[in-house]
Amino acid sequence: MKLSEVTNAEQAKRFILFPVELYKDDPNYIRPLDADVEGVFHSKTNKYCNDDTTARWLLYDDDDKVIGRIAAFVNASTSSIYEQPTGGIGFFECINNKEAAFKLFDTARTWLKEQGMEAMNGPVNLGSRERWWGLLVDGFHPPCYCSNYNPPWYRNFFEEYGFKVFFKQYTYLRTISRPLKDIYYKIADRIRRNSDYSFKTIEINRIQKYIDDFHQVYNEAWINHEGVSSMSKADVHDLFDTLKPVIDEKIAWFTYYRDQPVGFFLCIPELNELLVRYANGKPTIATKLRLLYNKLTGSCKTMYGLIFGMIPSFQKKGLEVAMIVAAEEYLKKHSSYRYIQMNWIGDFNPRMMSVAEQIEAEVYKTHTTYRYLFDRTIEFRRHHDI
């Protein structure tokens, strides 16, 4: 076996194509868009990326066939928030061979130590958590858009190497037609009788208003969660610019108190179901027409809970449930969606787990974010304890 750092276009192409070969017999695998993966490794498409913050490698067998890949990252905005300066590894793929897997881990660890890191999290992304974050350990269903999918044996690679569970993140699934418990309709009715509160879907022709509202709520709702940094107005603009082609006004909701935004539940059509599974890595005119067709005909049956936020002072009032009830009632009348996947609910966020469980959503997938401490004499502590 031999390693080679990815330094040119041909190697980058092999980095992209290796999983296509690896998963060729797996019916659940959905090839990501090439641009979504490659974009992580370029400064023009990823503000966290430069020559000093990322490296990636390919592992070859003796016949020059790719048998593994890995990337390593240093994110300056988050690497110093932990007790130990912490880098990350991601985009790990490997044949079912422990020696090959460990060689990839060793390479990433050595590079991160050279960057001054004392620990590594993985598998993670150089960027925000909603993409490429966590190892799939349960619920080997087709992946959501930009979600990690992997074979079960990767878990053994990570844990036998010495990675420890840092936190788990859950994807919940709910059938929209299934009624909620009566108590939740009563809670929603009580709140809706108070005219100070209102629940609204977004309007594309007033998108700037919702960009401002999202920015305000997000930075109050999420800023105290470890590993989550605030979003600038430019960040939010970039997010909505990316989402604009696929936004469905019916499934993006905001909560207001006296016309001031206090919460949101932002969903989008599940993009792998809507588009990506038809693209073979690269959107063409045909796949873009398929996107339009699927949007117009309601062919996409799964909505994807992208992010949920409620300003802390408005939590524990039943507003989360009331917003979900408002959305449920509207969707039953005005949409063809059958399922909602509520993605990326960390085990360090029991309130959001409780909201999902209250509406009788069930854990559909479990991803694990692991941590490896370079100094093995240091006592490992889980995310909840830091």
SETOR-965426 format. One record per residue (C-alpha): x, y, z; residue number from 1. Coordinates in pm, 1 decimal. Layout:
// SETOR-965426
+----------+----------+----------+-----+
|        x |        y |        z |   k |
+----------+----------+----------+-----+
|        X |        Y |        Z | NUM |
...
+----------+----------+----------+-----+
This chain:
// SETOR-965426
+----------+----------+----------+-----+
|        x |        y |        z |   k |
+----------+----------+----------+-----+
|      0.0 |      0.0 |      0.0 |   1 |
|    112.4 |    354.0 |    -72.0 |   2 |
|    -25.5 |    696.9 |     10.8 |   3 |
|    -37.3 |   1003.8 |   -206.7 |   4 |
|   -151.9 |   1352.7 |   -111.4 |   5 |
|   -410.8 |   1499.2 |   -346.2 |   6 |
|   -234.2 |   1782.9 |   -526.5 |   7 |
|   -370.5 |   1786.4 |   -880.5 |   8 |
|   -692.8 |   1757.7 |  -1077.9 |   9 |
|   -647.1 |   1392.5 |  -1167.7 |  10 |
|   -602.4 |   1293.3 |   -804.1 |  11 |
|   -901.9 |   1508.9 |   -705.7 |  12 |
|  -1110.0 |   1323.6 |   -962.7 |  13 |
|  -1002.1 |    987.5 |   -820.4 |  14 |
|  -1089.9 |   1117.2 |   -472.1 |  15 |
|  -1442.3 |   1191.3 |   -597.5 |  16 |
|  -1488.2 |    867.9 |   -792.1 |  17 |
|  -1356.3 |    614.3 |   -540.6 |  18 |
|  -1687.0 |    583.8 |   -346.9 |  19 |
|  -1875.4 |    525.7 |   -673.4 |  20 |
|  -1679.4 |    204.5 |   -721.8 |  21 |
|  -1687.8 |    115.0 |   -352.0 |  22 |
|  -2068.5 |    133.3 |   -329.5 |  23 |
|  -2156.6 |      5.4 |   -676.7 |  24 |
|  -2348.1 |   -291.8 |   -533.9 |  25 |
|  -2520.3 |    -99.4 |   -252.1 |  26 |
|  -2875.4 |     -1.4 |   -356.1 |  27 |
|  -2904.0 |    253.6 |    -74.6 |  28 |
|  -2601.9 |    457.3 |   -180.1 |  29 |
|  -2671.6 |    787.9 |   -352.7 |  30 |
|  -2376.7 |    953.9 |   -520.6 |  31 |
|  -2336.4 |   1310.6 |   -393.7 |  32 |
|  -2297.9 |   1594.9 |   -637.2 |  33 |
|  -1930.2 |   1620.3 |   -724.9 |  34 |
|  -1937.1 |   1996.8 |   -672.1 |  35 |
|  -2069.4 |   1958.1 |   -316.0 |  36 |
|  -1771.1 |   1742.0 |   -221.0 |  37 |
|  -1501.6 |   1918.5 |   -421.9 |  38 |
|  -1627.7 |   2257.5 |   -308.6 |  39 |
|  -1518.7 |   2182.3 |     48.1 |  40 |
|  -1154.1 |   2190.8 |    -63.1 |  41 |
|  -1141.0 |   2529.1 |   -237.5 |  42 |
|  -1131.9 |   2875.3 |    -87.2 |  43 |
|  -1368.8 |   3018.4 |   -348.6 |  44 |
|  -1645.3 |   2784.8 |   -235.4 |  45 |
|  -1550.2 |   2734.7 |    129.6 |  46 |
|  -1443.5 |   3032.7 |    338.4 |  47 |
|  -1277.4 |   2802.5 |    592.8 |  48 |
|  -1045.3 |   2647.9 |    335.5 |  49 |
|   -691.4 |   2746.4 |    244.8 |  50 |
|   -364.0 |   2563.7 |    189.7 |  51 |
|   -294.6 |   2558.6 |    564.6 |  52 |
|   -633.0 |   2428.9 |    680.9 |  53 |
|   -689.7 |   2114.3 |    479.2 |  54 |
|   -513.8 |   1817.8 |    323.3 |  55 |
|   -640.4 |   1497.8 |    166.5 |  56 |
|   -488.8 |   1169.3 |     62.1 |  57 |
|   -552.7 |    864.2 |   -151.5 |  58 |
|   -440.9 |    515.0 |    -56.0 |  59 |
|   -340.6 |    277.3 |   -337.9 |  60 |
|   -279.1 |    -94.8 |   -347.0 |  61 |
|     22.0 |   -246.9 |   -522.3 |  62 |
|   -163.4 |   -238.2 |   -856.1 |  63 |
|   -218.0 |    137.4 |   -829.5 |  64 |
|   -587.7 |     91.1 |   -754.2 |  65 |
|   -742.9 |    334.3 |   -504.7 |  66 |
|   -851.3 |    149.6 |   -190.6 |  67 |
|   -908.5 |    440.6 |     48.7 |  68 |
|   -924.7 |    815.4 |     97.9 |  69 |
|   -929.5 |   1064.7 |    385.2 |  70 |
|   -914.9 |   1439.6 |    447.6 |  71 |
|   -791.3 |   1635.2 |    749.3 |  72 |
|   -899.8 |   1983.7 |    853.7 |  73 |
|   -811.0 |   2263.2 |   1088.7 |  74 |
|  -1097.6 |   2504.9 |   1142.8 |  75 |
|   -960.5 |   2815.5 |   1311.9 |  76 |
|  -1307.2 |   2922.6 |   1426.8 |  77 |
|  -1364.4 |   2606.0 |   1632.1 |  78 |
|  -1030.5 |   2428.3 |   1687.5 |  79 |
|   -951.8 |   2624.7 |   2003.1 |  80 |
|  -1291.2 |   2608.4 |   2176.9 |  81 |
|  -1221.0 |   2266.3 |   2325.6 |  82 |
|   -983.0 |   2181.7 |   2607.4 |  83 |
|   -737.4 |   2051.8 |   2350.7 |  84 |
|   -683.4 |   2223.8 |   2013.7 |  85 |
|   -888.1 |   1995.2 |   1792.6 |  86 |
|   -879.1 |   1926.1 |   1421.2 |  87 |
|  -1101.2 |   1704.6 |   1215.7 |  88 |
|  -1099.6 |   1421.0 |    969.2 |  89 |
|  -1364.2 |   1354.8 |    708.1 |  90 |
|  -1454.8 |   1204.9 |    371.8 |  91 |
|  -1311.4 |    877.0 |    496.6 |  92 |
|  -1378.3 |    583.1 |    266.9 |  93 |
|  -1197.5 |    251.6 |    266.3 |  94 |
|  -1222.6 |   -109.2 |    158.2 |  95 |
|  -1294.4 |   -357.0 |    436.7 |  96 |
|   -931.5 |   -376.7 |    550.0 |  97 |
|   -827.1 |   -259.7 |    896.3 |  98 |
|   -461.7 |   -209.4 |    801.3 |  99 |
|   -564.9 |     25.9 |    521.0 | 100 |
|   -805.1 |    215.4 |    745.5 | 101 |
|   -546.7 |    258.7 |   1020.3 | 102 |
|   -290.0 |    381.4 |    769.3 | 103 |
|   -531.4 |    654.8 |    665.0 | 104 |
|   -603.9 |    748.8 |   1027.1 | 105 |
|   -230.9 |    757.0 |   1106.0 | 106 |
|   -165.5 |    990.4 |    813.0 | 107 |
|   -436.3 |   1234.2 |    914.3 | 108 |
|   -327.7 |   1227.5 |   1278.6 | 109 |
|     36.5 |   1299.3 |   1188.8 | 110 |
|    -63.8 |   1595.6 |    971.7 | 111 |
|   -291.0 |   1738.4 |   1240.7 | 112 |
|    -18.5 |   1706.3 |   1504.5 | 113 |
|    210.8 |   1901.3 |   1273.3 | 114 |
|    -55.0 |   2175.7 |   1269.0 | 115 |
|    -45.3 |   2196.1 |   1648.3 | 116 |
|   -358.9 |   1994.1 |   1714.4 | 117 |
|   -391.0 |   1767.9 |   2019.2 | 118 |
|   -707.8 |   1583.1 |   1919.6 | 119 |
|   -919.9 |   1504.3 |   1616.2 | 120 |
|  -1293.9 |   1472.5 |   1566.9 | 121 |
|  -1436.5 |   1261.3 |   1292.2 | 122 |
|  -1588.2 |   1214.5 |   1057.2 | 123 |
|  -1662.2 |   1585.8 |   1022.7 | 124 |
|  -1664.8 |   1859.3 |    762.9 | 125 |
|  -1458.1 |   2173.9 |    719.9 | 126 |
|  -1758.0 |   2395.3 |    771.8 | 127 |
|  -2102.4 |   2380.7 |    926.9 | 128 |
|  -2237.4 |   2073.0 |   1099.6 | 129 |
|  -2538.6 |   2013.1 |    877.5 | 130 |
|  -2312.3 |   1864.1 |    607.4 | 131 |
|  -2098.9 |   1549.2 |    608.0 | 132 |
|  -2098.3 |   1517.6 |    987.1 | 133 |
|  -2090.1 |   1195.9 |   1185.5 | 134 |
|  -2048.5 |    826.9 |   1107.8 | 135 |
|  -2365.1 |    632.5 |   1028.4 | 136 |
|  -2392.3 |    360.5 |   1293.3 | 137 |
|  -2760.6 |    269.9 |   1281.2 | 138 |
|  -3037.6 |    305.7 |   1023.8 | 139 |
|  -2859.0 |    224.6 |    699.2 | 140 |
|  -3125.7 |    386.2 |    482.9 | 141 |
|  -3061.6 |    600.4 |    174.7 | 142 |
|  -2880.9 |    917.5 |    283.6 | 143 |
|  -3024.6 |   1264.6 |    301.6 | 144 |
|  -2863.7 |   1540.7 |    100.1 | 145 |
|  -2501.6 |   1598.2 |    204.8 | 146 |
|  -2528.1 |   1340.4 |    483.2 | 147 |
|  -2268.0 |   1074.6 |    544.8 | 148 |
|  -2351.0 |    721.8 |    438.0 | 149 |
|  -2114.7 |    434.6 |    502.0 | 150 |
|  -2101.7 |     57.0 |    553.3 | 151 |
|  -2141.2 |    -85.2 |    906.9 | 152 |
|  -1778.3 |   -194.7 |    932.4 | 153 |
|  -1648.4 |    163.3 |    949.2 | 154 |
|  -1763.7 |    173.3 |   1311.0 | 155 |
|  -1519.2 |   -103.6 |   1398.6 | 156 |
|  -1237.0 |     82.0 |   1225.4 | 157 |
|  -1295.2 |    397.2 |   1430.7 | 158 |
|  -1348.7 |    228.8 |   1764.6 | 159 |
|  -1065.8 |    -24.2 |   1732.9 | 160 |
|   -828.3 |    256.4 |   1636.2 | 161 |
|   -913.1 |    431.7 |   1962.6 | 162 |
|  -1177.5 |    688.7 |   1872.0 | 163 |
|  -1434.2 |    742.8 |   2147.6 | 164 |
|  -1792.9 |    859.2 |   2113.2 | 165 |
|  -1800.8 |   1238.0 |   2152.1 | 166 |
|  -2170.5 |   1278.6 |   2078.8 | 167 |
|  -2447.3 |   1117.9 |   1880.4 | 168 |
|  -2682.0 |   1289.3 |   1640.2 | 169 |
|  -3021.1 |   1156.1 |   1547.0 | 170 |
|  -3243.0 |   1176.1 |   1241.8 | 171 |
|  -3608.8 |   1139.8 |   1334.8 | 172 |
|  -3880.3 |   1031.2 |   1091.8 | 173 |
|  -4250.0 |   1102.9 |   1112.9 | 174 |
|  -4543.5 |   1026.4 |    885.6 | 175 |
|  -4724.7 |   1357.2 |    832.4 | 176 |
|  -5072.0 |   1202.3 |    816.0 | 177 |
|  -5036.5 |   1049.2 |   1161.2 | 178 |
|  -5236.3 |   1259.0 |   1412.7 | 179 |
|  -5060.3 |   1417.8 |   1705.2 | 180 |
|  -5171.1 |   1355.3 |   2060.9 | 181 |
|  -5478.2 |   1553.4 |   2164.8 | 182 |
|  -5279.3 |   1742.3 |   2426.9 | 183 |
|  -5066.1 |   1907.4 |   2159.6 | 184 |
|  -5366.4 |   2041.5 |   1972.2 | 185 |
|  -5489.6 |   2183.0 |   2304.0 | 186 |
|  -5152.4 |   2348.2 |   2365.7 | 187 |
|  -5155.0 |   2491.8 |   2014.1 | 188 |
|  -5510.6 |   2620.7 |   2053.3 | 189 |
|  -5420.9 |   2790.8 |   2379.8 | 190 |
|  -5126.4 |   2967.4 |   2221.6 | 191 |
|  -5314.4 |   3065.5 |   1907.9 | 192 |
|  -5584.6 |   3228.9 |   2117.4 | 193 |
|  -5316.5 |   3475.9 |   2222.0 | 194 |
|  -5310.8 |   3725.7 |   1934.1 | 195 |
|  -4953.5 |   3824.2 |   2020.5 | 196 |
|  -4835.9 |   3500.8 |   1855.5 | 197 |
|  -4850.4 |   3415.3 |   1487.8 | 198 |
|  -4712.9 |   3136.5 |   1267.5 | 199 |
|  -4631.7 |   3208.3 |    904.8 | 200 |
|  -4477.1 |   3042.6 |    602.8 | 201 |
|  -4212.0 |   3233.2 |    415.6 | 202 |
|  -4280.5 |   3424.5 |     94.9 | 203 |
|  -4014.6 |   3407.3 |   -173.9 | 204 |
|  -4097.0 |   3755.9 |   -300.2 | 205 |
|  -4015.1 |   3891.1 |     48.6 | 206 |
|  -3709.0 |   3674.8 |    103.4 | 207 |
|  -3497.1 |   3955.7 |    249.5 | 208 |
|  -3735.0 |   3985.7 |    543.9 | 209 |
|  -3693.1 |   3616.8 |    624.1 | 210 |
|  -3317.0 |   3635.4 |    585.3 | 211 |
|  -3317.6 |   3909.3 |    850.5 | 212 |
|  -3557.4 |   3714.4 |   1073.8 | 213 |
|  -3354.0 |   3393.7 |   1043.2 | 214 |
|  -3032.8 |   3579.9 |   1124.2 | 215 |
|  -3183.4 |   3731.0 |   1436.8 | 216 |
|  -3330.4 |   3408.4 |   1573.6 | 217 |
|  -3038.4 |   3182.6 |   1483.9 | 218 |
|  -2780.7 |   3390.7 |   1663.6 | 219 |
|  -2990.7 |   3399.3 |   1981.1 | 220 |
|  -3106.2 |   3037.7 |   1968.0 | 221 |
|  -2781.4 |   2860.0 |   1883.4 | 222 |
|  -2491.7 |   3073.6 |   2000.2 | 223 |
|  -2461.7 |   2902.2 |   2340.9 | 224 |
|  -2426.0 |   2554.2 |   2191.8 | 225 |
|  -2067.7 |   2431.1 |   2198.0 | 226 |
|  -1903.5 |   2417.7 |   1858.2 | 227 |
|  -2165.4 |   2645.7 |   1699.7 | 228 |
|  -2051.4 |   2990.3 |   1592.3 | 229 |
|  -2271.9 |   3284.8 |   1506.0 | 230 |
|  -2376.6 |   3348.4 |   1147.3 | 231 |
|  -2310.8 |   3680.0 |    979.5 | 232 |
|  -2563.4 |   3840.9 |    748.3 | 233 |
|  -2339.5 |   3733.8 |    459.5 | 234 |
|  -2347.6 |   3372.2 |    584.8 | 235 |
|  -2726.5 |   3374.7 |    594.7 | 236 |
|  -2746.2 |   3533.4 |    248.4 | 237 |
|  -2520.7 |   3258.0 |    115.4 | 238 |
|  -2738.8 |   2991.6 |    279.9 | 239 |
|  -3061.4 |   3127.8 |    132.2 | 240 |
|  -2900.5 |   3183.6 |   -208.2 | 241 |
|  -2806.6 |   2816.8 |   -208.6 | 242 |
|  -3153.2 |   2709.3 |   -100.5 | 243 |
|  -3355.9 |   2944.8 |   -318.7 | 244 |
|  -3388.8 |   2708.5 |   -620.8 | 245 |
|  -3545.3 |   2438.9 |   -401.8 | 246 |
|  -3726.2 |   2631.6 |   -128.9 | 247 |
|  -4089.9 |   2533.7 |    -92.8 | 248 |
|  -4279.9 |   2813.2 |     80.8 | 249 |
|  -4519.5 |   2562.2 |    238.2 | 250 |
|  -4253.1 |   2396.5 |    453.9 | 251 |
|  -4050.3 |   2688.5 |    591.2 | 252 |
|  -4215.7 |   2836.2 |    900.9 | 253 |
|  -4152.7 |   3126.6 |   1136.6 | 254 |
|  -4300.1 |   3208.8 |   1477.5 | 255 |
|  -4360.7 |   3572.2 |   1571.9 | 256 |
|  -4437.9 |   3747.7 |   1897.0 | 257 |
|  -4588.1 |   4090.9 |   1838.7 | 258 |
|  -4448.9 |   4071.3 |   1485.3 | 259 |
|  -4095.3 |   4005.7 |   1609.0 | 260 |
|  -3933.8 |   3675.5 |   1503.2 | 261 |
|  -3876.0 |   3432.4 |   1789.2 | 262 |
|  -3852.3 |   3092.9 |   1617.8 | 263 |
|  -3827.1 |   2908.3 |   1288.9 | 264 |
|  -3859.3 |   2559.4 |   1147.9 | 265 |
|  -3684.4 |   2556.9 |    812.3 | 266 |
|  -3753.9 |   2255.7 |    592.7 | 267 |
|  -3675.0 |   2187.6 |    229.7 | 268 |
|  -3767.6 |   1903.4 |     -4.8 | 269 |
|  -3527.0 |   1614.3 |     50.9 | 270 |
|  -3281.3 |   1695.4 |   -225.8 | 271 |
|  -3147.9 |   1346.9 |   -281.1 | 272 |
|  -3504.6 |   1236.3 |   -351.4 | 273 |
|  -3586.5 |   1551.2 |   -547.6 | 274 |
|  -3277.1 |   1571.3 |   -766.6 | 275 |
|  -2943.8 |   1420.2 |   -664.8 | 276 |
|  -3024.9 |   1052.4 |   -717.7 | 277 |
|  -3086.5 |   1132.7 |  -1086.0 | 278 |
|  -2773.9 |   1343.0 |  -1141.9 | 279 |
|  -2489.8 |   1085.3 |  -1133.5 | 280 |
|  -2268.3 |   1346.1 |   -969.9 | 281 |
|  -2326.1 |   1628.0 |  -1215.8 | 282 |
|  -2653.6 |   1816.2 |  -1274.2 | 283 |
|  -2735.5 |   1831.7 |  -1643.8 | 284 |
|  -3016.8 |   1998.2 |  -1830.8 | 285 |
|  -3208.2 |   1671.0 |  -1800.8 | 286 |
|  -3169.3 |   1654.4 |  -1422.3 | 287 |
|  -3261.5 |   2021.8 |  -1385.1 | 288 |
|  -3576.5 |   1953.2 |  -1584.9 | 289 |
|  -3637.9 |   1656.7 |  -1353.0 | 290 |
|  -3603.1 |   1895.5 |  -1056.9 | 291 |
|  -3865.0 |   2127.6 |  -1206.6 | 292 |
|  -4094.5 |   1836.0 |  -1287.1 | 293 |
|  -4065.0 |   1690.3 |   -937.0 | 294 |
|  -4136.2 |   2030.5 |   -778.7 | 295 |
|  -4439.1 |   2098.9 |   -997.4 | 296 |
|  -4591.1 |   1752.2 |   -962.3 | 297 |
|  -4517.1 |   1698.8 |   -593.8 | 298 |
|  -4314.7 |   1386.9 |   -671.1 | 299 |
|  -4088.6 |   1441.5 |   -372.1 | 300 |
|  -4267.0 |   1288.3 |    -74.6 | 301 |
|  -4011.5 |   1362.2 |    197.0 | 302 |
|  -3944.2 |   1699.6 |    354.3 | 303 |
|  -3617.4 |   1749.8 |    532.9 | 304 |
|  -3597.1 |   1943.1 |    858.8 | 305 |
|  -3291.6 |   2153.9 |    793.4 | 306 |
|  -3281.1 |   2359.3 |   1111.5 | 307 |
|  -3505.8 |   2447.0 |   1403.6 | 308 |
|  -3451.2 |   2736.8 |   1641.5 | 309 |
|  -3635.4 |   2912.3 |   1922.5 | 310 |
|  -3505.2 |   3210.2 |   2118.3 | 311 |
|  -3432.5 |   3084.8 |   2472.4 | 312 |
|  -3672.5 |   3324.9 |   2645.8 | 313 |
|  -3957.9 |   3177.5 |   2438.3 | 314 |
|  -3872.7 |   2814.9 |   2502.3 | 315 |
|  -4079.1 |   2597.8 |   2739.3 | 316 |
|  -4395.3 |   2783.3 |   2644.1 | 317 |
|  -4527.5 |   2525.1 |   2397.7 | 318 |
|  -4436.6 |   2738.1 |   2096.9 | 319 |
|  -4237.0 |   2460.7 |   1934.8 | 320 |
|  -4539.0 |   2231.0 |   1944.5 | 321 |
|  -4774.0 |   2508.2 |   1831.4 | 322 |
|  -4556.0 |   2582.5 |   1529.2 | 323 |
|  -4543.5 |   2213.5 |   1438.4 | 324 |
|  -4923.1 |   2184.0 |   1474.2 | 325 |
|  -4971.2 |   2487.0 |   1247.8 | 326 |
|  -4739.5 |   2332.3 |    988.9 | 327 |
|  -4903.9 |   1991.0 |   1014.5 | 328 |
|  -5254.8 |   2128.9 |    963.1 | 329 |
|  -5144.2 |   2333.7 |    666.6 | 330 |
|  -4949.6 |   2052.3 |    502.4 | 331 |
|  -5237.2 |   1805.5 |    524.7 | 332 |
|  -5449.4 |   2045.5 |    320.6 | 333 |
|  -5196.8 |   2197.5 |     82.4 | 334 |
|  -4912.4 |   1954.0 |      8.8 | 335 |
|  -4831.1 |   1603.3 |   -109.9 | 336 |
|  -4551.5 |   1541.4 |    139.8 | 337 |
|  -4586.1 |   1216.0 |    330.8 | 338 |
|  -4283.4 |   1217.1 |    559.2 | 339 |
|  -4062.4 |   1453.7 |    747.9 | 340 |
|  -3706.5 |   1374.8 |    846.3 | 341 |
|  -3586.2 |   1589.8 |   1133.0 | 342 |
|  -3213.4 |   1585.0 |   1086.4 | 343 |
|  -2916.7 |   1652.8 |   1311.6 | 344 |
|  -3057.6 |   1648.6 |   1662.3 | 345 |
|  -2760.0 |   1603.7 |   1892.1 | 346 |
|  -2779.5 |   1401.7 |   2213.7 | 347 |
|  -2650.2 |   1714.5 |   2387.1 | 348 |
|  -2976.0 |   1889.0 |   2293.5 | 349 |
|  -3239.1 |   1707.1 |   2502.6 | 350 |
|  -3494.3 |   1980.2 |   2442.4 | 351 |
|  -3500.1 |   1917.0 |   2067.2 | 352 |
|  -3499.9 |   1541.6 |   2126.9 | 353 |
|  -3802.3 |   1596.2 |   2348.5 | 354 |
|  -3980.5 |   1798.9 |   2079.0 | 355 |
|  -3923.6 |   1518.8 |   1826.0 | 356 |
|  -4040.9 |   1255.3 |   2070.6 | 357 |
|  -4344.3 |   1460.1 |   2176.0 | 358 |
|  -4473.9 |   1454.9 |   1819.6 | 359 |
|  -4403.6 |   1080.0 |   1813.0 | 360 |
|  -4127.2 |   1095.1 |   1557.0 | 361 |
|  -3899.7 |    792.4 |   1575.0 | 362 |
|  -3523.4 |    768.4 |   1550.3 | 363 |
|  -3459.0 |    669.4 |   1189.5 | 364 |
|  -3081.8 |    704.6 |   1170.6 | 365 |
|  -2800.7 |    753.4 |   1419.0 | 366 |
|  -2469.5 |    916.6 |   1335.0 | 367 |
|  -2179.5 |    932.1 |   1579.4 | 368 |
|  -1915.8 |   1201.5 |   1600.3 | 369 |
|  -1598.5 |   1051.0 |   1744.3 | 370 |
|  -1298.1 |   1208.4 |   1915.1 | 371 |
|   -942.4 |   1082.4 |   1935.7 | 372 |
|   -700.2 |   1235.2 |   2185.9 | 373 |
|   -337.3 |   1224.5 |   2071.5 | 374 |
|   -216.6 |   1201.5 |   2431.9 | 375 |
|   -383.3 |    880.9 |   2542.9 | 376 |
|   -300.2 |    950.5 |   2910.1 | 377 |
|   -552.2 |   1235.7 |   2919.2 | 378 |
|   -893.4 |   1137.0 |   3049.2 | 379 |
|  -1148.5 |   1143.1 |   2770.1 | 380 |
|  -1467.1 |   1338.3 |   2832.3 | 381 |
|  -1780.4 |   1332.7 |   2623.5 | 382 |
|  -1932.0 |   1646.2 |   2472.2 | 383 |
|  -2182.7 |   1677.2 |   2759.3 | 384 |
|  -1905.2 |   1699.8 |   3018.7 | 385 |
|  -1703.0 |   1979.0 |   2857.1 | 386 |
+----------+----------+----------+-----+
